[in-house]
Amino acid sequence: MANAIGIILATIAALLVPFLIWDPQALWYGMVGVYSPVIKTVIWTTPDIVRTIGVTGWLSSHQLHRFVEVTQVAVMAGVYVLAWRALQRGAALLPWCVLALLAFSMTTLWPVYYLFFDVLWLLVSAAFALTLGRVAPRRQIAGWFALLASIAALVAVVPTIAVPRFPTLDFGTQAGRRALYKGWLVSRLEGTGPAALIWGREATIAIPRSSKSAASIVLLAEGVVAEGSAPQVVSALLNGTPIGTLPAERGWHELRFHAPRELWIAGSNELKLYCASTTPPVTVGLGEDPRHVALGVRRVSVVIE
């Protein structure tokens, strides 16, 4: 027992102590100070949490937020008691470890799907440990190196297959709207289907791309302005660097921003849009939405030069 506790503490220390030494306040803020308040004030009020695995989404959807943490304590305590009794009778340890991790994941503050990958890996590892028996150290080392090589190959190959070089994000679809990072709302402008509207004067889009070649970012957009008035002014930044300022008139049309090679990141790119003014669509004949918005965007495409 003492050896197991020592190994666990050493693992935690190896992961956290460097950050604790570097900036203890930032570590506390990131892990404790901001995480819980953001989850409780933002995530718990999001309808999508109902679709997660576990009881947190169900409790949140029924406005029973105050029972989330109590439920986790009760469930974990019950699992530990059952596990202790089973281990006293000689039961295998690893299956109970898997059950405890599953119970934690299903009752945590934010049961996102990737938490359950850990449960799956622990289950698979437990199955190997309980069925393969003792493996010689050389074979263990060889297996670890083979696993690392496989993971490295997947990391290198999968993005080139799953992420396009020249993506198109259609905000009329649920898949396209996943790229909307912040500053957006989904509504309708007069005579069109669903569009992404910049709520306020600035918003951010996450653009997935597997290439770093030069390309243009083309927005199918409409300025939310009165008929016959001056156009909306839109400035764009790609990964923090300005790539142009263009007028966005009333009526759907294309806005094209050139992005040189050195600005792109193979992976995820941040496109920020800044607008000069806001107007409620209901006041300019562009719909019934009373909120102050600046620009409507139906599609973002990355196109070859």
Secondary structure as GFF3:
##gff-version 3
##sequence-region A 1 305
A	DSSP	alpha_helix	2	22	.	.	.	ID=ss1
A	DSSP	alpha_helix	24	28	.	.	.	ID=ss2
A	DSSP	pi_helix	29	33	.	.	.	ID=ss3
A	DSSP	alpha_helix	35	41	.	.	.	ID=ss4
A	DSSP	three_ten_helix	43	45	.	.	.	ID=ss5
A	DSSP	three_ten_helix	47	51	.	.	.	ID=ss6
A	DSSP	alpha_helix	56	61	.	.	.	ID=ss7
A	DSSP	three_ten_helix	65	67	.	.	.	ID=ss8
A	DSSP	alpha_helix	68	88	.	.	.	ID=ss9
A	DSSP	alpha_helix	93	107	.	.	.	ID=ss10
A	DSSP	alpha_helix	115	132	.	.	.	ID=ss11
A	DSSP	alpha_helix	137	162	.	.	.	ID=ss12
A	DSSP	beta_strand	168	170	.	.	.	ID=ss13
A	DSSP	alpha_helix	174	177	.	.	.	ID=ss14
A	DSSP	beta_strand	180	182	.	.	.	ID=ss15
A	DSSP	beta_strand	184	188	.	.	.	ID=ss16
A	DSSP	beta_strand	194	199	.	.	.	ID=ss17
A	DSSP	beta_strand	202	209	.	.	.	ID=ss18
A	DSSP	beta_strand	215	223	.	.	.	ID=ss19
A	DSSP	beta_strand	232	238	.	.	.	ID=ss20
A	DSSP	beta_strand	241	248	.	.	.	ID=ss21
A	DSSP	beta_strand	253	259	.	.	.	ID=ss22
A	DSSP	three_ten_helix	261	263	.	.	.	ID=ss23
A	DSSP	beta_strand	267	275	.	.	.	ID=ss24
A	DSSP	three_ten_helix	281	283	.	.	.	ID=ss25
A	DSSP	beta_strand	293	304	.	.	.	ID=ss26
###
